[in-house]
């Protein structure tokens, strides 16, 4: 098995949550959701972790999660630095929101030298999903990009809308992806595209992206080209534009520059999108500990 890196997107603003939700304790000994992701990834055979964070959060990440895992697996910190981005892309000085997930991943480029898997810091993916990612790479002989997708009903919260990539699959590959706000309404799952288009109903087992992409290092050069084009196209919208990884990977699929082999996992998501989600996440972790899926004290 080739050396596999887990790239963790942890530079988001946490605006709907109202704080830095990536370091919100949910385990019995102060563990974050990221702790459980890393534990599962190590178990699945990953060999390195790259955190993508804001420079101002470096100390708190290093003193908490970094300190817990640095003797278990090599760790790197990549910075999604808005001061640097403002200079490079001539952004307005008042912009504080990061430029999106594609830009975040490109900020980690120098730390990636082999196949890698992307995840969000504030999502719980489940061990099965990491195993699915590893199997996807093995099945394609480490020669194809991929996506571990979830059944939409396994990814929703009762506390409001969530951003999800609604996917269409053909011949086990991603054919289409629409980034949407998704929520339950009167027993139905309704998706509203973030860019344009009418809301539509989604079947409970519809494939959805949780940003768990399995990528080859050479794909980063293609993403860089797409991102530079995006910034040029949005030169009159620099206050708000945001480059989303699912949309940019789909652009590469449309251009036939890559294919994204898909694997639909049976794993169940949970996460902290809203403050109200935390209590349920804590209970879920307790239940998984009771089932001996995780030890009571994760790193001891």
ZAZA-404259 format. One record per residue (C-alpha): x, y, z; residue number from 1; residue in one letter. Coordinates in pm, 1 decimal. Example, Ala and Ser with C-alpha at 12.3 -4.5 7.8 and 13.67 -1.06 7.14 Angstrom:
% residues 2
+----------+----------+----------+-----+------+
:        X :        Y :        Z : pos : code :
+----------+----------+----------+-----+------+
:   1230.0 :   -450.0 :    780.0 :   1 :    A :
:   1367.0 :   -106.0 :    714.0 :   2 :    S :
+----------+----------+----------+-----+------+
END
This chain:
% residues 300
+----------+----------+----------+-----+------+
:        X :        Y :        Z : pos : code :
+----------+----------+----------+-----+------+
:      0.0 :      0.0 :      0.0 :   1 :    X :
:    130.7 :    341.7 :    -96.4 :   2 :    X :
:    177.2 :    604.0 :    172.8 :   3 :    X :
:   -158.4 :    770.9 :    217.1 :   4 :    X :
:   -211.1 :   1120.8 :    358.9 :   5 :    X :
:   -524.2 :   1250.1 :    533.5 :   6 :    X :
:   -581.7 :   1617.8 :    454.6 :   7 :    X :
:   -816.6 :   1781.3 :    707.1 :   8 :    X :
:  -1001.9 :   2100.1 :    611.8 :   9 :    X :
:  -1007.8 :   2299.0 :    936.6 :  10 :    X :
:   -993.3 :   2664.8 :    830.3 :  11 :    X :
:  -1369.6 :   2723.1 :    801.1 :  12 :    X :
:  -1527.6 :   3011.9 :    985.9 :  13 :    X :
:  -1786.1 :   2807.3 :   1178.5 :  14 :    X :
:  -2035.8 :   3088.5 :   1122.9 :  15 :    X :
:  -2350.6 :   2875.2 :   1160.3 :  16 :    X :
:  -2206.3 :   2716.2 :   1472.9 :  17 :    X :
:  -2095.6 :   3049.3 :   1617.1 :  18 :    X :
:  -1736.4 :   2962.6 :   1699.7 :  19 :    X :
:  -1439.9 :   2738.0 :   1621.2 :  20 :    X :
:  -1634.9 :   2414.2 :   1604.8 :  21 :    X :
:  -1331.3 :   2212.1 :   1492.1 :  22 :    X :
:  -1201.0 :   2220.3 :   1849.1 :  23 :    X :
:  -1528.8 :   2172.6 :   2031.8 :  24 :    X :
:  -1484.6 :   1881.0 :   2279.3 :  25 :    X :
:  -1727.8 :   1592.5 :   2218.1 :  26 :    X :
:  -1545.5 :   1292.6 :   2370.7 :  27 :    X :
:  -1531.4 :   1193.8 :   2740.2 :  28 :    X :
:  -1171.7 :   1319.5 :   2773.8 :  29 :    X :
:  -1204.7 :   1637.9 :   2571.4 :  30 :    X :
:  -1157.2 :   1470.8 :   2232.4 :  31 :    X :
:  -1265.4 :   1662.0 :   1921.7 :  32 :    X :
:  -1440.3 :   1504.6 :   1622.6 :  33 :    X :
:  -1103.4 :   1531.2 :   1442.0 :  34 :    X :
:   -952.7 :   1295.0 :   1701.9 :  35 :    X :
:  -1195.8 :   1021.3 :   1599.2 :  36 :    X :
:  -1128.4 :   1085.0 :   1229.1 :  37 :    X :
:   -754.2 :   1049.9 :   1283.3 :  38 :    X :
:   -798.6 :    740.0 :   1498.9 :  39 :    X :
:  -1003.0 :    576.3 :   1221.0 :  40 :    X :
:   -755.8 :    685.5 :    951.9 :  41 :    X :
:   -457.4 :    538.2 :   1138.7 :  42 :    X :
:   -651.3 :    213.9 :   1183.2 :  43 :    X :
:   -724.0 :    210.8 :    806.4 :  44 :    X :
:   -352.6 :    250.7 :    724.9 :  45 :    X :
:   -298.9 :    623.8 :    665.2 :  46 :    X :
:     60.2 :    739.4 :    719.2 :  47 :    X :
:     45.4 :   1120.3 :    754.2 :  48 :    X :
:   -193.0 :   1398.4 :    862.5 :  49 :    X :
:   -203.9 :   1748.8 :    712.7 :  50 :    X :
:   -416.3 :   2006.6 :    893.7 :  51 :    X :
:   -526.2 :   2307.4 :    688.7 :  52 :    X :
:   -588.6 :   2587.0 :    937.1 :  53 :    X :
:   -577.4 :   2963.3 :    974.3 :  54 :    X :
:   -236.2 :   3086.5 :   1094.2 :  55 :    X :
:   -395.1 :   3242.8 :   1404.6 :  56 :    X :
:   -524.5 :   2899.2 :   1513.6 :  57 :    X :
:   -187.8 :   2723.5 :   1490.2 :  58 :    X :
:   -101.8 :   2736.3 :   1862.2 :  59 :    X :
:   -437.2 :   2605.2 :   1980.8 :  60 :    X :
:   -433.6 :   2320.8 :   1727.0 :  61 :    X :
:    -76.3 :   2224.7 :   1813.9 :  62 :    X :
:   -137.2 :   2236.7 :   2190.3 :  63 :    X :
:   -452.4 :   2024.0 :   2172.7 :  64 :    X :
:   -501.4 :   1777.0 :   1888.6 :  65 :    X :
:   -139.8 :   1808.9 :   1768.3 :  66 :    X :
:      2.0 :   1724.4 :   2109.1 :  67 :    X :
:   -225.1 :   1419.2 :   2133.0 :  68 :    X :
:   -134.5 :   1263.6 :   1799.6 :  69 :    X :
:    216.8 :   1373.4 :   1705.7 :  70 :    X :
:    367.9 :   1060.5 :   1862.9 :  71 :    X :
:    116.1 :    840.8 :   1674.4 :  72 :    X :
:    152.1 :    970.9 :   1317.0 :  73 :    X :
:    354.0 :   1243.0 :   1135.5 :  74 :    X :
:    167.5 :   1577.0 :   1130.9 :  75 :    X :
:    202.1 :   1885.6 :    909.0 :  76 :    X :
:     25.5 :   2222.5 :    933.3 :  77 :    X :
:    -69.4 :   2412.1 :    617.6 :  78 :    X :
:   -200.0 :   2767.6 :    647.8 :  79 :    X :
:   -491.6 :   2913.5 :    455.1 :  80 :    X :
:   -355.8 :   3263.5 :    505.9 :  81 :    X :
:   -593.5 :   3545.0 :    412.2 :  82 :    X :
:   -322.5 :   3812.6 :    438.9 :  83 :    X :
:   -120.4 :   3623.5 :    179.0 :  84 :    X :
:   -431.2 :   3566.4 :    -37.2 :  85 :    X :
:   -523.4 :   3936.8 :    -22.6 :  86 :    X :
:   -184.9 :   4028.4 :   -167.9 :  87 :    X :
:   -175.6 :   3751.4 :   -426.3 :  88 :    X :
:   -530.6 :   3793.0 :   -559.0 :  89 :    X :
:   -582.7 :   4163.4 :   -487.1 :  90 :    X :
:   -870.6 :   4090.9 :   -246.3 :  91 :    X :
:  -1050.5 :   4374.0 :    -65.1 :  92 :    X :
:   -898.9 :   4441.2 :    277.2 :  93 :    X :
:  -1232.9 :   4379.6 :    453.4 :  94 :    X :
:  -1261.8 :   4021.1 :    327.7 :  95 :    X :
:  -1194.4 :   3777.6 :    614.0 :  96 :    X :
:  -1379.2 :   3469.0 :    487.9 :  97 :    X :
:  -1144.5 :   3208.3 :    330.9 :  98 :    X :
:  -1153.3 :   3159.9 :    -46.3 :  99 :    X :
:  -1308.4 :   2815.9 :    -26.3 : 100 :    X :
:  -1210.7 :   2451.4 :     -7.2 : 101 :    X :
:  -1019.4 :   2437.1 :   -337.8 : 102 :    X :
:   -791.4 :   2719.1 :   -224.1 : 103 :    X :
:   -747.8 :   2546.2 :    113.2 : 104 :    X :
:   -629.5 :   2223.3 :    -50.5 : 105 :    X :
:   -386.9 :   2411.3 :   -274.7 : 106 :    X :
:   -238.6 :   2569.0 :     41.0 : 107 :    X :
:   -134.9 :   2214.0 :    145.2 : 108 :    X :
:     24.0 :   2124.2 :   -189.5 : 109 :    X :
:    383.9 :   2126.4 :    -66.9 : 110 :    X :
:    304.0 :   1864.2 :    198.8 : 111 :    X :
:    142.8 :   1617.2 :    -42.3 : 112 :    X :
:    365.6 :   1369.1 :   -224.2 : 113 :    X :
:    130.7 :   1076.0 :   -281.2 : 114 :    X :
:   -236.2 :    980.8 :   -285.3 : 115 :    X :
:   -444.8 :   1169.9 :    -29.6 : 116 :    X :
:   -794.7 :   1181.3 :    113.7 : 117 :    X :
:   -974.2 :   1505.2 :    202.5 : 118 :    X :
:  -1217.5 :   1537.4 :    492.7 : 119 :    X :
:  -1389.7 :   1817.7 :    683.8 : 120 :    X :
:  -1269.7 :   1871.4 :   1041.5 : 121 :    X :
:  -1620.5 :   1904.1 :   1184.4 : 122 :    X :
:  -1768.2 :   1586.8 :   1033.8 : 123 :    X :
:  -1764.4 :   1232.1 :   1169.6 : 124 :    X :
:  -1721.0 :    990.1 :    880.1 : 125 :    X :
:  -1691.2 :    649.3 :   1050.5 : 126 :    X :
:  -1416.6 :    387.1 :   1013.6 : 127 :    X :
:  -1597.9 :    214.4 :    727.2 : 128 :    X :
:  -1564.1 :    525.2 :    509.7 : 129 :    X :
:  -1183.5 :    536.5 :    554.5 : 130 :    X :
:  -1164.1 :    168.5 :    466.9 : 131 :    X :
:  -1377.4 :    240.0 :    158.6 : 132 :    X :
:  -1132.4 :    514.9 :     56.6 : 133 :    X :
:   -835.6 :    279.1 :     87.6 : 134 :    X :
:  -1017.9 :      6.7 :   -107.5 : 135 :    X :
:  -1110.3 :    253.3 :   -381.5 : 136 :    X :
:   -742.8 :    332.8 :   -435.6 : 137 :    X :
:   -641.6 :    -32.2 :   -430.7 : 138 :    X :
:   -915.2 :   -127.5 :   -679.2 : 139 :    X :
:   -791.6 :    136.5 :   -924.2 : 140 :    X :
:   -424.5 :     43.8 :   -865.7 : 141 :    X :
:   -362.5 :    396.9 :   -732.7 : 142 :    X :
:   -427.5 :    537.7 :  -1081.1 : 143 :    X :
:   -771.9 :    699.5 :  -1044.8 : 144 :    X :
:   -924.4 :    978.7 :   -840.9 : 145 :    X :
:  -1234.1 :    894.8 :   -643.2 : 146 :    X :
:  -1506.7 :   1000.4 :   -402.9 : 147 :    X :
:  -1654.2 :    821.2 :   -103.3 : 148 :    X :
:  -2021.4 :    916.1 :   -110.2 : 149 :    X :
:  -2295.8 :    883.8 :    151.1 : 150 :    X :
:  -2666.5 :    814.4 :    132.9 : 151 :    X :
:  -2825.3 :   1155.7 :    184.4 : 152 :    X :
:  -3053.3 :   1038.1 :    467.2 : 153 :    X :
:  -2741.7 :    938.7 :    665.2 : 154 :    X :
:  -2603.2 :   1295.4 :    655.3 : 155 :    X :
:  -2876.5 :   1526.2 :    784.8 : 156 :    X :
:  -2930.4 :   1712.8 :   1111.1 : 157 :    X :
:  -3265.7 :   1798.9 :   1267.6 : 158 :    X :
:  -3140.6 :   2150.4 :   1346.4 : 159 :    X :
:  -3141.5 :   2316.2 :   1005.2 : 160 :    X :
:  -3007.4 :   2308.9 :    650.5 : 161 :    X :
:  -2666.6 :   2159.9 :    566.1 : 162 :    X :
:  -2446.1 :   2203.8 :    259.3 : 163 :    X :
:  -2422.4 :   1882.2 :     59.8 : 164 :    X :
:  -2310.4 :   1784.9 :   -288.3 : 165 :    X :
:  -2603.3 :   1601.2 :   -451.1 : 166 :    X :
:  -2447.1 :   1348.1 :   -689.3 : 167 :    X :
:  -2544.9 :   1147.0 :   -994.6 : 168 :    X :
:  -2344.8 :    831.9 :  -1067.6 : 169 :    X :
:  -2298.5 :    652.9 :  -1400.9 : 170 :    X :
:  -2084.1 :    339.6 :  -1448.4 : 171 :    X :
:  -1953.2 :    377.0 :  -1090.1 : 172 :    X :
:  -1815.9 :    724.8 :  -1168.8 : 173 :    X :
:  -1938.2 :   1071.2 :  -1075.0 : 174 :    X :
:  -2149.0 :   1204.5 :  -1360.8 : 175 :    X :
:  -2290.5 :   1517.5 :  -1199.8 : 176 :    X :
:  -2262.1 :   1709.3 :   -871.3 : 177 :    X :
:  -2466.7 :   2005.1 :   -748.0 : 178 :    X :
:  -2368.2 :   2184.7 :   -426.0 : 179 :    X :
:  -2692.2 :   2246.6 :   -235.5 : 180 :    X :
:  -2848.2 :   2349.8 :     91.7 : 181 :    X :
:  -3039.1 :   2041.0 :    205.4 : 182 :    X :
:  -3295.5 :   2000.1 :    482.0 : 183 :    X :
:  -3588.4 :   1787.7 :    587.9 : 184 :    X :
:  -3928.6 :   1946.0 :    525.5 : 185 :    X :
:  -4251.7 :   1765.2 :    619.9 : 186 :    X :
:  -4085.1 :   1425.0 :    596.2 : 187 :    X :
:  -3923.0 :   1500.6 :    258.4 : 188 :    X :
:  -3559.8 :   1584.3 :    177.2 : 189 :    X :
:  -3541.0 :   1909.3 :    -20.3 : 190 :    X :
:  -3224.5 :   2036.3 :   -192.8 : 191 :    X :
:  -3175.3 :   2398.2 :   -305.0 : 192 :    X :
:  -2875.2 :   2462.9 :   -536.4 : 193 :    X :
:  -2630.8 :   2720.6 :   -397.7 : 194 :    X :
:  -2568.8 :   2877.3 :   -738.9 : 195 :    X :
:  -2892.5 :   2873.4 :   -936.4 : 196 :    X :
:  -3191.5 :   2655.0 :  -1008.4 : 197 :    X :
:  -3512.6 :   2542.5 :   -844.8 : 198 :    X :
:  -3535.8 :   2338.8 :   -525.8 : 199 :    X :
:  -3595.4 :   1966.8 :   -580.7 : 200 :    X :
:  -3687.0 :   1657.4 :   -381.7 : 201 :    X :
:  -3413.1 :   1401.8 :   -313.2 : 202 :    X :
:  -3455.7 :   1027.2 :   -250.7 : 203 :    X :
:  -3330.8 :    905.7 :     90.1 : 204 :    X :
:  -3061.2 :    684.6 :    -68.8 : 205 :    X :
:  -2939.5 :    947.0 :   -318.4 : 206 :    X :
:  -2558.4 :    967.6 :   -324.3 : 207 :    X :
:  -2418.8 :   1278.7 :   -160.4 : 208 :    X :
:  -2071.5 :   1421.6 :   -114.6 : 209 :    X :
:  -1929.1 :   1502.0 :    228.3 : 210 :    X :
:  -1602.4 :   1631.7 :     74.5 : 211 :    X :
:  -1439.1 :   1289.2 :    120.7 : 212 :    X :
:  -1238.1 :   1283.3 :   -199.9 : 213 :    X :
:   -959.5 :   1039.1 :   -281.6 : 214 :    X :
:   -708.7 :   1222.7 :   -501.0 : 215 :    X :
:   -379.2 :   1165.7 :   -676.2 : 216 :    X :
:   -104.7 :   1428.0 :   -626.3 : 217 :    X :
:    -95.1 :   1523.3 :   -995.4 : 218 :    X :
:   -459.0 :   1635.1 :   -969.6 : 219 :    X :
:   -339.8 :   1933.6 :   -764.3 : 220 :    X :
:   -182.7 :   2091.5 :  -1075.8 : 221 :    X :
:   -516.5 :   2062.7 :  -1258.5 : 222 :    X :
:   -700.1 :   2211.9 :   -959.4 : 223 :    X :
:   -453.8 :   2501.6 :   -955.5 : 224 :    X :
:   -540.0 :   2583.0 :  -1317.3 : 225 :    X :
:   -913.6 :   2566.6 :  -1241.0 : 226 :    X :
:   -871.7 :   2789.7 :   -934.6 : 227 :    X :
:   -669.9 :   3052.2 :  -1123.2 : 228 :    X :
:   -941.7 :   3060.2 :  -1391.8 : 229 :    X :
:  -1205.1 :   3095.3 :  -1117.9 : 230 :    X :
:  -1027.5 :   3393.7 :   -962.1 : 231 :    X :
:   -999.6 :   3561.2 :  -1301.5 : 232 :    X :
:  -1370.3 :   3500.4 :  -1372.0 : 233 :    X :
:  -1460.6 :   3646.2 :  -1030.7 : 234 :    X :
:  -1238.9 :   3953.4 :  -1038.7 : 235 :    X :
:  -1554.0 :   4166.3 :   -996.1 : 236 :    X :
:  -1683.0 :   3951.5 :   -708.8 : 237 :    X :
:  -1376.7 :   3930.5 :   -484.5 : 238 :    X :
:  -1573.9 :   4020.0 :   -170.3 : 239 :    X :
:  -1778.7 :   3698.4 :   -178.3 : 240 :    X :
:  -1650.5 :   3441.1 :   -431.1 : 241 :    X :
:  -1574.2 :   3095.1 :   -295.5 : 242 :    X :
:  -1413.0 :   2806.1 :   -487.0 : 243 :    X :
:  -1569.3 :   2477.1 :   -375.6 : 244 :    X :
:  -1373.3 :   2155.4 :   -424.3 : 245 :    X :
:  -1672.6 :   1949.8 :   -537.8 : 246 :    X :
:  -1754.5 :   2200.4 :   -811.8 : 247 :    X :
:  -1394.2 :   2229.8 :   -926.9 : 248 :    X :
:  -1342.1 :   1853.8 :   -937.4 : 249 :    X :
:  -1662.1 :   1827.7 :  -1139.2 : 250 :    X :
:  -1523.1 :   2087.9 :  -1385.6 : 251 :    X :
:  -1226.4 :   1853.6 :  -1438.4 : 252 :    X :
:  -1467.8 :   1563.0 :  -1491.7 : 253 :    X :
:  -1663.4 :   1766.0 :  -1749.8 : 254 :    X :
:  -1339.2 :   1851.1 :  -1929.9 : 255 :    X :
:  -1249.8 :   1478.5 :  -1925.8 : 256 :    X :
:   -922.9 :   1560.6 :  -1748.0 : 257 :    X :
:  -1008.4 :   1321.0 :  -1463.5 : 258 :    X :
:  -1265.9 :   1060.1 :  -1371.1 : 259 :    X :
:  -1394.0 :   1023.2 :  -1015.8 : 260 :    X :
:  -1456.8 :    660.4 :   -926.5 : 261 :    X :
:  -1728.5 :    646.4 :   -661.3 : 262 :    X :
:  -1790.5 :    424.2 :   -362.6 : 263 :    X :
:  -2121.9 :    456.2 :   -180.4 : 264 :    X :
:  -2052.7 :    390.1 :    185.4 : 265 :    X :
:  -2300.1 :    258.7 :    439.6 : 266 :    X :
:  -2130.9 :    467.0 :    711.7 : 267 :    X :
:  -2350.3 :    712.9 :    902.4 : 268 :    X :
:  -2241.3 :   1074.6 :    933.9 : 269 :    X :
:  -2279.4 :   1300.2 :   1228.3 : 270 :    X :
:  -2132.4 :   1640.4 :   1292.3 : 271 :    X :
:  -2153.2 :   1980.6 :   1454.9 : 272 :    X :
:  -2307.2 :   2219.2 :   1204.6 : 273 :    X :
:  -2513.9 :   2403.6 :   1465.4 : 274 :    X :
:  -2465.7 :   2448.8 :   1840.6 : 275 :    X :
:  -2776.1 :   2236.4 :   1893.5 : 276 :    X :
:  -2601.5 :   1940.3 :   1723.6 : 277 :    X :
:  -2337.6 :   1903.6 :   1994.5 : 278 :    X :
:  -2552.1 :   1718.4 :   2251.5 : 279 :    X :
:  -2648.4 :   1450.4 :   1998.2 : 280 :    X :
:  -2286.6 :   1410.8 :   1884.1 : 281 :    X :
:  -2172.6 :   1358.8 :   2246.2 : 282 :    X :
:  -2441.3 :   1090.9 :   2287.5 : 283 :    X :
:  -2338.0 :    923.1 :   1961.3 : 284 :    X :
:  -1975.2 :    906.2 :   2075.6 : 285 :    X :
:  -2082.2 :    760.2 :   2411.7 : 286 :    X :
:  -2280.8 :    491.0 :   2229.6 : 287 :    X :
:  -1985.5 :    400.7 :   2005.4 : 288 :    X :
:  -1763.4 :    370.4 :   2314.6 : 289 :    X :
:  -2026.4 :    146.9 :   2475.7 : 290 :    X :
:  -2014.6 :    -72.1 :   2162.8 : 291 :    X :
:  -1631.3 :    -93.8 :   2198.4 : 292 :    X :
:  -1579.9 :     77.8 :   1862.4 : 293 :    X :
:  -1364.3 :    339.1 :   2040.0 : 294 :    X :
:  -1181.0 :    319.7 :   2373.1 : 295 :    X :
:  -1300.6 :    538.0 :   2660.6 : 296 :    X :
:   -975.3 :    735.7 :   2641.8 : 297 :    X :
:   -892.3 :    754.3 :   2273.5 : 298 :    X :
:   -516.3 :    809.1 :   2285.1 : 299 :    X :
:   -414.3 :    618.2 :   2599.4 : 300 :    X :
+----------+----------+----------+-----+------+
END
